[in-house]
Structures are given as structure tokens and as C-alpha cells.
Amino acid sequence: MSSVGEAECDRLCGGARSQGVAAATRFSYAEHSDVLDATRDGGLVVYLDGVTDPHNLGAILRTAAAAGVAGVVIPGRRSAAVTAAVVRVSAGTALTVPVVRVGNLVQALTEAKRAGLWLIGLDHRSERLLTAAAPSTPHGLVVGGEGEGLHRLAAETCHELARLPMAGAVESLNASVAAALAIYRLREVALYGAPRG
């Protein structure tokens, strides 16, 4: 352990305010097969199709941790990676959620289908509204990146496409906000129990 000034700590943290404390760590990505195994009796895996903003990734990981998501899968290219900034935005929860980094997202989605996950792509153009998922059925939520949304092959690999309800002139939401709402919608029964009535 060595002592350096606060400016050096900030530099080591990628320019973020460090408050004078920095630690060097290496983030360990999880295995996709382990995350899939964790959903055998139900659960949710979130697949991010080109989310490039570290702030969005950090916010999604924080929501995933809060909602008890089994894991978050990101592609190795054209995607934000787990960095100090992502961990900071996630309020440290990025270290508590299994994050998988794959070489090919469509191949990972195909593996998820073979493992029994029902894949739902979030698409604001879909006519179908996103509904709560049965907690005993494993699901995969596929969220597109900022601006482009879902890529064609990722969308075609999903079992279905669904949207969040929108009122007024708003067509779509920020990727992390849309992911958060969709995660909680799919996890509604698991988190809150079956609706009364």
C-alpha cells in the first residue's frame, strides 16, 4: 500500500472524484452457464444489446441487484464494460450481481433459449405490452442500446417483443430507465406476490 495525493487518486479512478482513496482491483466476470443454472426454477437474466454508456450500465446493475436478477449479460464489443465508473454509479452493487461478458450476444441468447429461458425483447414499436412473468418460468429480458435499440438479429432471436406503455408524445425512454421498469414488471409476482382480487 502506498500514499499518493488526491489528484493522483482521481487519475487512477479514471478522472472521477475519489475523495482521496483508490484501490486497484480486477473485476471478475461470471460464466454464462452459471447464470443460466441459477434460473432453473425461475428467475430473470438481463441481456444488454449495445448499452455503451457506463452510467446506464451502472444504473442497470443497481436495479438488477435490487430486483434479485440472476445475472446481466453484456457483449464484449460495442458495449460498456464494468469499470470504476460503472461500480461507482451502481453504488457498489455491480460487485454483487453476476455480470457475464460474451463474445457474441446472439449466440448467448440462443444458449439461453436452449436452457429454457423465455426471451423477451424490449421494443417500443411492439404492439404487445410487457406483462408480469410467472416466477417459476426462467426469463431473459433483452434491452437495446442507446439510440439504436435492439439489433435485428437479437430481436429475431427473442421469443417475443414487448413494450412499456407510453402516454403522450414520448416514444421511448433512456435505456437504464426502460430496463428498470421492465425488470420490475417481469419480477412483479416474484417480488410482490400474486395480485389480490
Secondary structure as GFF3:
##gff-version 3
##sequence-region A 1 197
A	DSSP	alpha_helix	6	12	.	.	.	ID=ss1
A	DSSP	alpha_helix	32	37	.	.	.	ID=ss2
A	DSSP	beta_strand	43	49	.	.	.	ID=ss3
A	DSSP	alpha_helix	54	67	.	.	.	ID=ss4
A	DSSP	beta_strand	71	75	.	.	.	ID=ss5
A	DSSP	alpha_helix	84	89	.	.	.	ID=ss6
A	DSSP	three_ten_helix	93	95	.	.	.	ID=ss7
A	DSSP	beta_strand	99	102	.	.	.	ID=ss8
A	DSSP	alpha_helix	105	114	.	.	.	ID=ss9
A	DSSP	beta_strand	118	122	.	.	.	ID=ss10
A	DSSP	beta_strand	138	144	.	.	.	ID=ss11
A	DSSP	alpha_helix	152	157	.	.	.	ID=ss12
A	DSSP	beta_strand	160	162	.	.	.	ID=ss13
A	DSSP	alpha_helix	175	186	.	.	.	ID=ss14
A	DSSP	alpha_helix	188	192	.	.	.	ID=ss15
###
